[in-house]
Amino acid sequence: MSDQQPRSGKFVCASCLEDKSLQQFAHEHGSVHICDYCGTTPRTLSVVRVDEVTDFMGNAIAEEWCDPAQTSPVDGGAYSLKTIDIVELFERIDFEVSNQELMKDLLDAFADNDWCEANWSILSLSQRWGSAWERFERVIKHERRYTFWHCEEYEESAAHPDHLPPSQMLGELQAVINIARMVKALPVGTLIWRVRVHEGGELLRDAGDFTPPPLQYATQPNRMSPAGVPMFYGAADFETAFEEVVDRSDGGNGKVVSGGQFANVLPLNVLDLTILPEMPSYFGPEGPFNRHVMRFLRKFTKALAQPLKKDRQPHIEYVPTLVFTEFVRHVMKGPEGVSIDGLKYPSSKNERDCFVVFADREDCLPATGSRIRPQVLKFVDGSIKTVPAR
C-alpha cells in the first residue's frame, strides 16, 4: 500500500473481519467503538481503524508480493514478469469478507499498483515440494527404482534454493508431515472391517478366513503394498470395505461378500491422511510457511488416495506410492520419534475412512509358542456378515 494512499478513517469490528488472525489483531489493538460496516458497538475491545488493519495486512502480503517496480526487470518498456491486480492477489491468498462495503474498502487500500511475486526468481515452498515430488515420481517410475537415493545428475544444482533431489524427497516429506501433526494415535479397540469376495457355497467361519493372505498367496499388488508384501487393509464400516473390493461391472457372478471386524489390541500410530488441519490464515504469526505446508499436503494426499485399477496389469503410476508407504513403515518417525504402524486414508469410492495396518497374517492371529511378535489385531467373534456381491 502506497504511503500516498488516502486513509479511510473508518472503523471495523472483529466479527466483520472474519479472518481469525485479523480478528485476533482487532482484539489485541481494538477499543469500544461503533463499527462502520455492521452498525453495532461490541462491548469488548474489538473495533479497530480500517487503516490499522490494512497496514497489518500489508506487512504480511509484503513477505511474498510487491510492486513490480521494486523487483521486475523491464523489457521494452514493460515488466518482464507476470503482474496481477489486487483482486487476483486476494484470490491467490484466499482472502475475502462477506461485507461487500468492507471488501471494497480493503481492495481500494491496495489498488494503487499492480503486484508480482517478490521472490520471483525461486519457487514458493509449496511449488518447490510439488516440483520435487513430480521429479521423484519420474525418477522412480522411469529411471531408478532401487537406487534413487543417489542421483548424481541432480547434484550439480545443489546450491540453488529450489534444489530438492529425489534422494532427499522422502526426508523432506517426513518433516512436512510432522509439521502438520498428521501422525495420530489409534486407540486400542478401534474396530476395522475386513471383507473377502468368495463363492456363495464357501462358508467363512473365523479369523483365519479374513486375515491378510499367507506369503505364498500375496501375489497381487494393492494401493500401498507391492505383490509379495501382505498388509491388513480394512475400513471403518462394512459398506466402505465392500465398495473397496467389489467390482460391480461383472454383476456379482453368483459370488458373495463376507466381512468380519478386527480390533487392535495394541495402541497404534497411524499416518492420518483423512483430515488435514484447516488452512491457516495468510496473516497468521507463522507467515505463509504453514499455508504452503497445507497447500502442498492437500495435493499430495489426494494423489496417494487414487484408486487401484484391478485389471491385473502392472501400473507404474503406483510405484511412488508403494515406495512412500515402505518409507513410512520402515524409516519414517513421527513426532517424538515414534514408529508408524499404518495409514488411515479416504476411500476412493466414498471418502469414508479406510486403513492399512502394517500387519501380516500372523499379526492377526493369537500368538503361538514359537512366535516372537505380539498379536496386533484381534478378530471380533460373532461379527461375520455376508451379502451378495452386487
C-alpha positions as a LaTeX table, in Angstrom:
\begin{tabular}{lrrr}
\hline
Residue & $x$ (\AA) & $y$ (\AA) & $z$ (\AA) \\
\hline
Met1 & 0.00 & 0.00 & 0.00 \\
Ser2 & 1.44 & 3.34 & $-1.02$ \\
Asp3 & 2.30 & 5.98 & 1.59 \\
Gln4 & 0.26 & 8.43 & $-0.50$ \\
Gln5 & $-2.89$ & 6.27 & $-0.41$ \\
Pro6 & $-5.73$ & 8.17 & 1.34 \\
Arg7 & $-6.61$ & 6.90 & 4.82 \\
Ser8 & $-10.22$ & 5.82 & 5.21 \\
Gly9 & $-10.95$ & 6.93 & 8.78 \\
Lys10 & $-13.47$ & 4.09 & 9.14 \\
Phe11 & $-13.71$ & 1.56 & 11.97 \\
Val12 & $-14.34$ & $-2.19$ & 11.66 \\
Cys13 & $-15.19$ & $-4.81$ & 14.28 \\
Ala14 & $-13.60$ & $-8.23$ & 14.65 \\
Ser15 & $-16.79$ & $-10.01$ & 13.54 \\
Cys16 & $-16.85$ & $-8.24$ & 10.17 \\
Leu17 & $-13.18$ & $-9.09$ & 9.52 \\
Glu18 & $-13.94$ & $-12.88$ & 9.68 \\
Asp19 & $-10.32$ & $-13.96$ & 9.23 \\
Lys20 & $-9.04$ & $-15.44$ & 12.52 \\
Ser21 & $-5.71$ & $-13.62$ & 12.54 \\
Leu22 & $-7.32$ & $-10.29$ & 11.66 \\
Gln23 & $-9.88$ & $-10.87$ & 14.40 \\
Gln24 & $-7.06$ & $-11.55$ & 16.85 \\
Phe25 & $-5.41$ & $-8.31$ & 15.74 \\
Ala26 & $-8.67$ & $-6.44$ & 16.40 \\
His27 & $-8.99$ & $-7.91$ & 19.88 \\
Glu28 & $-5.39$ & $-7.01$ & 20.72 \\
His29 & $-5.49$ & $-3.44$ & 19.36 \\
Gly30 & $-9.17$ & $-2.51$ & 19.44 \\
Ser31 & $-11.39$ & $-0.27$ & 21.51 \\
Val32 & $-15.10$ & 0.08 & 22.20 \\
His33 & $-16.47$ & 1.90 & 19.16 \\
Ile34 & $-19.25$ & 1.65 & 16.61 \\
Cys35 & $-18.45$ & $-0.48$ & 13.56 \\
Asp36 & $-19.00$ & 1.44 & 10.31 \\
Tyr37 & $-19.94$ & $-1.76$ & 8.46 \\
Cys38 & $-22.44$ & $-3.61$ & 10.63 \\
Gly39 & $-23.51$ & $-0.64$ & 12.78 \\
Thr40 & $-23.03$ & $-2.43$ & 16.11 \\
Thr41 & $-20.95$ & $-1.37$ & 19.09 \\
Pro42 & $-19.40$ & $-4.50$ & 20.59 \\
Arg43 & $-18.96$ & $-4.46$ & 24.36 \\
Thr44 & $-15.43$ & $-5.85$ & 24.05 \\
Leu45 & $-12.31$ & $-4.02$ & 22.90 \\
Ser46 & $-12.57$ & $-5.34$ & 19.35 \\
Val47 & $-13.09$ & $-2.40$ & 16.96 \\
Val48 & $-10.09$ & $-1.00$ & 15.10 \\
Arg49 & $-9.41$ & 1.53 & 12.39 \\
Val50 & $-9.50$ & 0.03 & 8.90 \\
Asp51 & $-6.18$ & 1.77 & 8.22 \\
Glu52 & $-4.56$ & $-0.23$ & 11.03 \\
Val53 & $-5.95$ & $-3.45$ & 9.57 \\
Thr54 & $-4.65$ & $-2.72$ & 6.08 \\
Asp55 & $-1.23$ & $-1.80$ & 7.47 \\
Phe56 & $-1.16$ & $-5.15$ & 9.27 \\
Met57 & $-2.30$ & $-6.97$ & 6.13 \\
Gly58 & 0.26 & $-5.13$ & 4.03 \\
Asn59 & 3.14 & $-6.34$ & 6.19 \\
Ala60 & 2.04 & $-9.95$ & 5.69 \\
Ile61 & 1.43 & $-9.54$ & 1.96 \\
Ala62 & 4.88 & $-7.96$ & 1.52 \\
Glu63 & 6.52 & $-11.25$ & 2.56 \\
Glu64 & 5.56 & $-12.72$ & $-0.83$ \\
Trp65 & 4.23 & $-9.90$ & $-3.03$ \\
Cys66 & 5.43 & $-6.44$ & $-4.02$ \\
Asp67 & 5.06 & $-3.60$ & $-6.51$ \\
Pro68 & 6.70 & $-4.83$ & $-9.74$ \\
Ala69 & 8.60 & $-1.54$ & $-9.91$ \\
Gln70 & 10.62 & $-2.77$ & $-6.94$ \\
Thr71 & 11.83 & $-6.02$ & $-8.45$ \\
Ser72 & 10.74 & $-6.78$ & $-12.01$ \\
Pro73 & 13.13 & $-6.32$ & $-14.93$ \\
Val74 & 11.79 & $-4.09$ & $-17.69$ \\
Asp75 & 11.82 & $-5.24$ & $-21.29$ \\
Gly76 & 10.80 & $-2.77$ & $-23.98$ \\
Gly77 & 9.06 & $-0.51$ & $-21.51$ \\
Ala78 & 7.00 & $-3.33$ & $-19.96$ \\
Tyr79 & 7.56 & $-5.52$ & $-16.94$ \\
Ser80 & 9.02 & $-8.87$ & $-17.91$ \\
Leu81 & 7.27 & $-10.62$ & $-15.01$ \\
Lys82 & 3.60 & $-11.54$ & $-14.81$ \\
Thr83 & 1.73 & $-8.94$ & $-12.78$ \\
Ile84 & $-1.71$ & $-9.19$ & $-11.18$ \\
Asp85 & $-4.14$ & $-6.71$ & $-9.68$ \\
Ile86 & $-5.28$ & $-6.71$ & $-6.07$ \\
Val87 & $-8.47$ & $-8.63$ & $-6.89$ \\
Glu88 & $-6.44$ & $-11.56$ & $-8.21$ \\
Leu89 & $-3.95$ & $-11.25$ & $-5.37$ \\
Phe90 & $-6.74$ & $-11.63$ & $-2.79$ \\
Glu91 & $-7.94$ & $-14.67$ & $-4.74$ \\
Arg92 & $-4.40$ & $-16.12$ & $-4.68$ \\
Ile93 & $-4.20$ & $-15.82$ & $-0.90$ \\
Asp94 & $-7.82$ & $-16.99$ & $-0.44$ \\
Phe95 & $-8.95$ & $-13.86$ & 1.32 \\
Glu96 & $-12.40$ & $-12.32$ & 1.28 \\
Val97 & $-15.02$ & $-10.93$ & 3.64 \\
Ser98 & $-18.78$ & $-11.16$ & 3.34 \\
Asn99 & $-19.49$ & $-7.46$ & 3.86 \\
Gln100 & $-19.21$ & $-6.01$ & 0.37 \\
Glu101 & $-18.57$ & $-2.45$ & 1.54 \\
Leu102 & $-15.68$ & $-3.64$ & 3.70 \\
Met103 & $-14.35$ & $-5.81$ & 0.88 \\
Lys104 & $-14.37$ & $-2.81$ & $-1.47$ \\
Asp105 & $-12.53$ & $-0.66$ & 1.06 \\
Leu106 & $-9.87$ & $-3.33$ & 1.62 \\
Leu107 & $-9.38$ & $-3.74$ & $-2.13$ \\
Asp108 & $-9.18$ & 0.03 & $-2.62$ \\
Ala109 & $-6.48$ & 0.26 & 0.05 \\
Phe110 & $-4.14$ & $-1.86$ & $-2.09$ \\
Ala111 & $-5.31$ & $-0.85$ & $-5.57$ \\
Asp112 & $-2.73$ & 1.85 & $-6.28$ \\
Asn113 & $-0.37$ & $-0.54$ & $-8.05$ \\
Asp114 & $-0.17$ & $-3.97$ & $-9.63$ \\
Trp115 & 1.56 & $-6.82$ & $-7.86$ \\
Cys116 & 4.11 & $-9.52$ & $-8.62$ \\
Glu117 & 5.89 & $-12.19$ & $-6.64$ \\
Ala118 & 8.62 & $-10.63$ & $-4.52$ \\
Asn119 & 10.88 & $-13.69$ & $-4.80$ \\
Trp120 & 10.12 & $-14.33$ & $-8.45$ \\
Ser121 & 13.47 & $-16.00$ & $-9.17$ \\
Ile122 & 12.75 & $-19.00$ & $-6.93$ \\
Leu123 & 9.78 & $-21.30$ & $-6.33$ \\
Ser124 & 7.49 & $-20.88$ & $-3.37$ \\
Leu125 & 7.73 & $-23.63$ & $-0.75$ \\
Ser126 & 4.62 & $-25.46$ & $-1.97$ \\
Gln127 & 5.82 & $-25.17$ & $-5.58$ \\
Arg128 & 9.27 & $-26.47$ & $-4.57$ \\
Trp129 & 7.81 & $-29.50$ & $-2.80$ \\
Gly130 & 5.34 & $-30.15$ & $-5.62$ \\
Ser131 & 8.03 & $-29.91$ & $-8.29$ \\
Ala132 & 10.35 & $-32.16$ & $-6.27$ \\
Trp133 & 7.62 & $-34.79$ & $-5.82$ \\
Glu134 & 6.93 & $-34.79$ & $-9.57$ \\
Arg135 & 10.67 & $-35.26$ & $-10.16$ \\
Phe136 & 10.73 & $-38.07$ & $-7.59$ \\
Glu137 & 7.80 & $-39.78$ & $-9.35$ \\
Arg138 & 9.54 & $-39.53$ & $-12.73$ \\
Val139 & 12.79 & $-40.96$ & $-11.40$ \\
Ile140 & 11.08 & $-43.80$ & $-9.51$ \\
Lys141 & 8.90 & $-44.80$ & $-12.45$ \\
His142 & 11.33 & $-44.41$ & $-15.33$ \\
Glu143 & 14.94 & $-44.14$ & $-14.14$ \\
Arg144 & 15.92 & $-45.56$ & $-10.74$ \\
Arg145 & 13.58 & $-47.76$ & $-8.74$ \\
Tyr146 & 16.04 & $-49.07$ & $-6.16$ \\
Thr147 & 18.97 & $-46.64$ & $-6.12$ \\
Phe148 & 17.12 & $-43.32$ & $-6.22$ \\
Trp149 & 18.83 & $-42.21$ & $-3.02$ \\
His150 & 21.90 & $-41.29$ & $-5.04$ \\
Cys151 & 21.07 & $-39.40$ & $-8.21$ \\
Glu152 & 24.28 & $-37.65$ & $-9.22$ \\
Glu153 & 22.69 & $-35.95$ & $-12.18$ \\
Tyr154 & 20.77 & $-33.68$ & $-9.77$ \\
Glu155 & 23.71 & $-32.75$ & $-7.54$ \\
Glu156 & 25.04 & $-30.05$ & $-9.88$ \\
Ser157 & 22.20 & $-27.72$ & $-8.87$ \\
Ala158 & 22.69 & $-28.26$ & $-5.12$ \\
Ala159 & 23.42 & $-24.57$ & $-4.47$ \\
His160 & 20.10 & $-23.38$ & $-5.93$ \\
Pro161 & 17.31 & $-22.61$ & $-3.42$ \\
Asp162 & 14.89 & $-24.80$ & $-5.40$ \\
His163 & 17.20 & $-27.81$ & $-5.12$ \\
Leu164 & 15.49 & $-30.90$ & $-3.68$ \\
Pro165 & 16.76 & $-34.08$ & $-5.35$ \\
Pro166 & 14.91 & $-37.42$ & $-5.29$ \\
Ser167 & 17.34 & $-38.73$ & $-2.69$ \\
Gln168 & 16.10 & $-36.11$ & $-0.20$ \\
Met169 & 12.39 & $-36.02$ & $-1.09$ \\
Leu170 & 11.16 & $-38.59$ & 1.42 \\
Gly171 & 13.06 & $-36.99$ & 4.29 \\
Glu172 & 11.55 & $-33.63$ & 3.37 \\
Leu173 & 8.10 & $-35.24$ & 3.29 \\
Gln174 & 8.62 & $-36.58$ & 6.80 \\
Ala175 & 9.41 & $-33.07$ & 8.04 \\
Val176 & 6.38 & $-31.54$ & 6.29 \\
Ile177 & 4.04 & $-34.25$ & 7.61 \\
Asn178 & 5.28 & $-33.83$ & 11.16 \\
Ile179 & 4.83 & $-30.06$ & 10.97 \\
Ala180 & 1.18 & $-30.75$ & 10.16 \\
Arg181 & 0.94 & $-33.25$ & 13.08 \\
Met182 & $-0.56$ & $-35.93$ & 10.86 \\
Val183 & 0.62 & $-38.93$ & 12.89 \\
Lys184 & $-2.25$ & $-39.83$ & 15.21 \\
Ala185 & $-2.77$ & $-42.48$ & 17.88 \\
Leu186 & $-5.31$ & $-45.21$ & 17.07 \\
Pro187 & $-6.80$ & $-46.21$ & 20.43 \\
Val188 & $-6.89$ & $-49.85$ & 21.50 \\
Gly189 & $-10.20$ & $-51.42$ & 20.47 \\
Thr190 & $-10.71$ & $-49.44$ & 17.26 \\
Leu191 & $-12.92$ & $-51.59$ & 15.02 \\
Ile192 & $-11.92$ & $-52.22$ & 11.40 \\
Trp193 & $-13.94$ & $-54.23$ & 8.87 \\
Arg194 & $-12.11$ & $-56.54$ & 6.50 \\
Val195 & $-14.03$ & $-58.27$ & 3.68 \\
Arg196 & $-13.49$ & $-61.01$ & 1.12 \\
Val197 & $-15.27$ & $-61.87$ & $-2.13$ \\
His198 & $-15.86$ & $-65.60$ & $-2.46$ \\
Glu199 & $-18.11$ & $-68.26$ & $-3.94$ \\
Gly200 & $-21.60$ & $-68.49$ & $-2.48$ \\
Gly201 & $-21.11$ & $-72.07$ & $-1.37$ \\
Glu202 & $-17.98$ & $-71.29$ & 0.65 \\
Leu203 & $-18.55$ & $-70.62$ & 4.34 \\
Leu204 & $-16.15$ & $-68.30$ & 6.15 \\
Arg205 & $-16.07$ & $-69.04$ & 9.86 \\
Asp206 & $-13.24$ & $-67.43$ & 11.82 \\
Ala207 & $-10.27$ & $-65.06$ & 11.95 \\
Gly208 & $-8.12$ & $-67.18$ & 9.66 \\
Asp209 & $-10.60$ & $-66.62$ & 6.82 \\
Phe210 & $-10.20$ & $-62.82$ & 6.99 \\
Thr211 & $-6.53$ & $-62.16$ & 7.70 \\
Pro212 & $-4.10$ & $-60.97$ & 5.03 \\
Pro213 & $-3.06$ & $-63.90$ & 2.83 \\
Pro214 & $-0.05$ & $-66.09$ & 3.60 \\
Leu215 & 3.14 & $-65.04$ & 1.80 \\
Gln216 & 2.77 & $-67.60$ & $-0.99$ \\
Tyr217 & $-0.66$ & $-66.19$ & $-1.91$ \\
Ala218 & 0.21 & $-62.49$ & $-1.66$ \\
Thr219 & 0.61 & $-62.27$ & $-5.43$ \\
Gln220 & $-1.38$ & $-59.13$ & $-6.25$ \\
Pro221 & $-0.28$ & $-55.55$ & $-5.61$ \\
Asn222 & $-2.55$ & $-53.22$ & $-3.70$ \\
Arg223 & $-2.75$ & $-49.46$ & $-3.41$ \\
Met224 & 0.05 & $-49.26$ & $-0.84$ \\
Ser225 & 1.73 & $-52.64$ & $-0.93$ \\
Pro226 & 3.54 & $-54.45$ & $-3.75$ \\
Ala227 & 3.00 & $-58.11$ & $-4.63$ \\
Gly228 & 4.64 & $-60.34$ & $-2.06$ \\
Val229 & 4.25 & $-57.90$ & 0.85 \\
Pro230 & 0.93 & $-58.63$ & 2.63 \\
Met231 & $-0.68$ & $-55.90$ & 4.71 \\
Phe232 & $-4.00$ & $-55.60$ & 6.52 \\
Tyr233 & $-6.49$ & $-53.48$ & 4.54 \\
Gly234 & $-9.86$ & $-52.55$ & 6.01 \\
Ala235 & $-12.43$ & $-49.83$ & 6.53 \\
Ala236 & $-14.30$ & $-48.24$ & 9.40 \\
Asp237 & $-17.65$ & $-49.60$ & 8.15 \\
Phe238 & $-18.80$ & $-52.65$ & 6.19 \\
Glu239 & $-20.25$ & $-50.65$ & 3.29 \\
Thr240 & $-16.95$ & $-48.91$ & 2.59 \\
Ala241 & $-14.97$ & $-52.14$ & 2.85 \\
Phe242 & $-17.47$ & $-53.68$ & 0.38 \\
Glu243 & $-17.09$ & $-50.81$ & $-2.11$ \\
Glu244 & $-13.29$ & $-51.01$ & $-1.92$ \\
Val245 & $-13.11$ & $-54.68$ & $-3.02$ \\
Val246 & $-16.18$ & $-55.38$ & $-5.17$ \\
Asp247 & $-16.05$ & $-54.94$ & $-8.93$ \\
Arg248 & $-19.66$ & $-54.16$ & $-9.82$ \\
Ser249 & $-19.02$ & $-54.44$ & $-13.56$ \\
Asp250 & $-19.30$ & $-58.25$ & $-13.52$ \\
Gly251 & $-22.72$ & $-58.28$ & $-11.82$ \\
Gly252 & $-21.53$ & $-60.45$ & $-8.97$ \\
Asn253 & $-21.45$ & $-63.74$ & $-10.92$ \\
Gly254 & $-23.12$ & $-65.54$ & $-8.04$ \\
Lys255 & $-20.42$ & $-64.55$ & $-5.58$ \\
Val256 & $-20.91$ & $-63.14$ & $-2.09$ \\
Val257 & $-19.00$ & $-60.77$ & 0.14 \\
Ser258 & $-18.27$ & $-61.68$ & 3.72 \\
Gly259 & $-16.76$ & $-59.35$ & 6.25 \\
Gly260 & $-15.57$ & $-59.52$ & 9.82 \\
Gln261 & $-14.33$ & $-56.99$ & 12.34 \\
Phe262 & $-10.88$ & $-56.78$ & 13.88 \\
Ala263 & $-9.83$ & $-54.60$ & 16.81 \\
Asn264 & $-6.30$ & $-53.52$ & 17.57 \\
Val265 & $-5.04$ & $-54.97$ & 20.86 \\
Leu266 & $-2.09$ & $-52.59$ & 20.94 \\
Pro267 & $-2.12$ & $-48.78$ & 20.57 \\
Leu268 & $-1.10$ & $-47.95$ & 17.02 \\
Asn269 & 0.35 & $-44.81$ & 15.46 \\
Val270 & $-1.10$ & $-44.12$ & 12.02 \\
Leu271 & $-0.35$ & $-41.52$ & 9.38 \\
Asp272 & $-3.79$ & $-39.92$ & 9.05 \\
Leu273 & $-4.49$ & $-38.70$ & 5.51 \\
Thr274 & $-8.22$ & $-38.20$ & 6.10 \\
Ile275 & $-8.30$ & $-34.88$ & 7.95 \\
Leu276 & $-5.73$ & $-32.18$ & 7.40 \\
Pro277 & $-5.57$ & $-29.15$ & 9.67 \\
Glu278 & $-7.56$ & $-26.22$ & 8.31 \\
Met279 & $-5.78$ & $-23.81$ & 6.04 \\
Pro280 & $-4.13$ & $-21.23$ & 8.31 \\
Ser281 & $-4.74$ & $-17.53$ & 7.90 \\
Tyr282 & $-2.42$ & $-15.79$ & 5.49 \\
Phe283 & $-1.94$ & $-13.14$ & 8.15 \\
Gly284 & $-1.02$ & $-15.52$ & 10.96 \\
Pro285 & 2.17 & $-15.21$ & 13.03 \\
Glu286 & 3.86 & $-18.08$ & 11.17 \\
Gly287 & 3.74 & $-16.11$ & 7.94 \\
Pro288 & 3.00 & $-18.00$ & 4.71 \\
Phe289 & 5.02 & $-21.07$ & 5.76 \\
Asn290 & 2.21 & $-23.16$ & 7.27 \\
Arg291 & $-0.07$ & $-22.20$ & 4.41 \\
His292 & 2.41 & $-23.65$ & 1.91 \\
Val293 & 2.62 & $-26.81$ & 4.02 \\
Met294 & $-1.15$ & $-27.26$ & 3.88 \\
Arg295 & $-1.38$ & $-26.36$ & 0.18 \\
Phe296 & 1.18 & $-28.99$ & $-0.76$ \\
Leu297 & $-0.21$ & $-31.69$ & 1.54 \\
Arg298 & $-3.73$ & $-31.33$ & 0.14 \\
Lys299 & $-2.48$ & $-32.15$ & $-3.34$ \\
Phe300 & $-0.14$ & $-34.86$ & $-2.11$ \\
Thr301 & $-2.73$ & $-36.75$ & $-0.04$ \\
Lys302 & $-5.23$ & $-36.62$ & $-2.91$ \\
Ala303 & $-2.64$ & $-38.26$ & $-5.18$ \\
Leu304 & $-1.96$ & $-41.01$ & $-2.64$ \\
Ala305 & $-5.65$ & $-41.96$ & $-2.40$ \\
Gln306 & $-6.13$ & $-42.61$ & $-6.13$ \\
Pro307 & $-7.90$ & $-45.95$ & $-6.80$ \\
Leu308 & $-6.02$ & $-49.05$ & $-7.89$ \\
Lys309 & $-7.02$ & $-50.43$ & $-11.30$ \\
Lys310 & $-7.94$ & $-54.08$ & $-10.85$ \\
Asp311 & $-7.05$ & $-55.37$ & $-14.30$ \\
Arg312 & $-4.02$ & $-57.47$ & $-13.24$ \\
Gln313 & $-1.74$ & $-55.31$ & $-15.36$ \\
Pro314 & 1.38 & $-53.59$ & $-14.00$ \\
His315 & 0.71 & $-49.91$ & $-13.34$ \\
Ile316 & 3.90 & $-47.97$ & $-12.76$ \\
Glu317 & 1.96 & $-44.89$ & $-11.67$ \\
Tyr318 & 1.51 & $-46.56$ & $-8.26$ \\
Val319 & 5.22 & $-47.21$ & $-7.70$ \\
Pro320 & 5.91 & $-43.85$ & $-5.95$ \\
Thr321 & 3.05 & $-44.56$ & $-3.53$ \\
Leu322 & 4.49 & $-48.01$ & $-2.78$ \\
Val323 & 7.93 & $-46.51$ & $-2.14$ \\
Phe324 & 6.44 & $-43.83$ & 0.10 \\
Thr325 & 4.46 & $-46.40$ & 2.11 \\
Glu326 & 7.58 & $-48.53$ & 2.60 \\
Phe327 & 9.42 & $-45.44$ & 3.80 \\
Val328 & 6.61 & $-44.71$ & 6.28 \\
Arg329 & 6.70 & $-48.30$ & 7.52 \\
His330 & 10.42 & $-48.81$ & 7.95 \\
Val331 & 12.13 & $-45.41$ & 8.14 \\
Met332 & 9.83 & $-42.54$ & 8.97 \\
Lys333 & 9.33 & $-41.39$ & 12.54 \\
Gly334 & 6.51 & $-39.28$ & 13.84 \\
Pro335 & 6.77 & $-36.54$ & 16.47 \\
Glu336 & 8.87 & $-37.57$ & 19.46 \\
Gly337 & 10.43 & $-40.27$ & 17.28 \\
Val338 & 7.50 & $-42.73$ & 17.32 \\
Ser339 & 7.35 & $-45.52$ & 14.75 \\
Ile340 & 4.35 & $-45.64$ & 12.43 \\
Asp341 & 2.13 & $-48.71$ & 12.28 \\
Gly342 & $-0.12$ & $-47.91$ & 9.34 \\
Leu343 & $-2.08$ & $-45.32$ & 7.38 \\
Lys344 & $-5.61$ & $-44.00$ & 7.55 \\
Tyr345 & $-6.85$ & $-42.67$ & 4.22 \\
Pro346 & $-10.10$ & $-41.67$ & 2.49 \\
Ser347 & $-11.81$ & $-44.28$ & 0.34 \\
Ser348 & $-11.60$ & $-43.56$ & $-3.37$ \\
Lys349 & $-15.25$ & $-44.71$ & $-3.56$ \\
Asn350 & $-17.00$ & $-42.63$ & $-0.90$ \\
Glu351 & $-14.24$ & $-40.76$ & 1.01 \\
Arg352 & $-15.01$ & $-42.63$ & 4.26 \\
Asp353 & $-12.20$ & $-43.93$ & 6.46 \\
Cys354 & $-10.00$ & $-46.78$ & 5.27 \\
Phe355 & $-6.95$ & $-48.30$ & 6.95 \\
Val356 & $-3.83$ & $-50.16$ & 6.01 \\
Val357 & $-2.07$ & $-51.63$ & 9.04 \\
Phe358 & 1.46 & $-52.95$ & 8.66 \\
Ala359 & 0.41 & $-56.41$ & 9.83 \\
Asp360 & 0.55 & $-59.81$ & 8.16 \\
Arg361 & $-1.47$ & $-62.97$ & 8.78 \\
Glu362 & 0.39 & $-63.94$ & 11.94 \\
Asp363 & $-0.08$ & $-60.47$ & 13.43 \\
Cys364 & $-3.85$ & $-61.02$ & 13.26 \\
Leu365 & $-3.94$ & $-64.42$ & 14.99 \\
Pro366 & $-3.31$ & $-65.46$ & 18.61 \\
Ala367 & 0.37 & $-65.84$ & 19.41 \\
Thr368 & 1.83 & $-69.34$ & 19.33 \\
Gly369 & 4.73 & $-70.75$ & 21.32 \\
Ser370 & 7.23 & $-70.20$ & 18.51 \\
Arg371 & 6.15 & $-66.66$ & 17.74 \\
Ile372 & 8.20 & $-63.65$ & 18.84 \\
Arg373 & 5.99 & $-60.72$ & 17.76 \\
Pro374 & 2.88 & $-59.86$ & 19.81 \\
Gln375 & $-0.59$ & $-60.02$ & 18.27 \\
Val376 & $-1.59$ & $-56.67$ & 16.75 \\
Leu377 & $-5.20$ & $-57.19$ & 15.63 \\
Lys378 & $-7.80$ & $-59.48$ & 17.17 \\
Phe379 & $-10.84$ & $-60.89$ & 15.38 \\
Val380 & $-14.19$ & $-59.91$ & 16.90 \\
Asp381 & $-16.18$ & $-63.13$ & 17.42 \\
Gly382 & $-19.71$ & $-63.05$ & 16.04 \\
Ser383 & $-19.02$ & $-60.11$ & 13.70 \\
Ile384 & $-19.20$ & $-62.01$ & 10.39 \\
Lys385 & $-21.63$ & $-60.55$ & 7.85 \\
Thr386 & $-22.38$ & $-61.89$ & 4.34 \\
Val387 & $-24.17$ & $-60.17$ & 1.45 \\
Pro388 & $-24.45$ & $-60.74$ & $-2.32$ \\
Ala389 & $-21.58$ & $-59.32$ & $-4.39$ \\
Arg390 & $-23.63$ & $-56.87$ & $-6.44$ \\
\hline
\end{tabular}
